[in-house]
Amino acid sequence: MTPSIDTWWSYIPHFIHSPFYTYAYSFGELLVLALYQLYEDAGESFVPGYMEMLSKGGSVSPTDLVAPLGVDINDPGFWDGGLQLLDQMVTHAEELARTVGCKSG
């Protein structure tokens, strides 16, 4: 970070004009992880539907965007795959930290 970070808020509009914008990043990341887990489970048969989903961009709601993949984002079970991947990444990072002598907490 540079000293100019103090003024970033003044010229990056979403910092002040879009309250809670960071939740969109969290939603997107967890969505990608959950979809990746579906890909891991389904293999190559997942790819055509995923490519079609990507082609729609932001033209439909998230619910409608993933529905053709057989996904219901209102089902808490859908998110479990993404949360499990996130848990694995955290566990791996903790293991790596221990190997280099970092202490947690």
Residue, then its C-alpha position, 0 to 999 in steps of 0.5 A: m500500500t502506498p500513502s495515497i491509500d488515504t484518498w482512495w475513497s474519494y475517487i472510487p465511487h462504489f466505496i461510498h455510493s454502494p453500501f455493502y458492495t463487498y457482499a456481492y464479492s462474497f456472494g460471487e466467490l461462494l457461488v463460484l466455489a459451489l459451482y466448482q464443486l458441482y463441476e468436480d462431481a459431474g465432470e465434463s458434462f457440467v461444462p456446456g451448461y456452465m458455458e451457456m450460463l457465462s454467455k448470459g452475463g448479467s442479463v438475468s437474475p442469479t436464480d435464473l442464471v444457474a437454474p439451467l444447471g439444476v441449481d437452486i440457490n435458495d437451497p442451503g444444501f447447494w452452498d455446502g459444496g462451496l463452504q466445504l472447499l473454503d474450509q479445505m482452503v483454510t485448513h490447508a493455509e493453517e497447515l502451511a502456516r504451521t510448517v513455517g512456524c506461524k502461531s495461530g491466534 
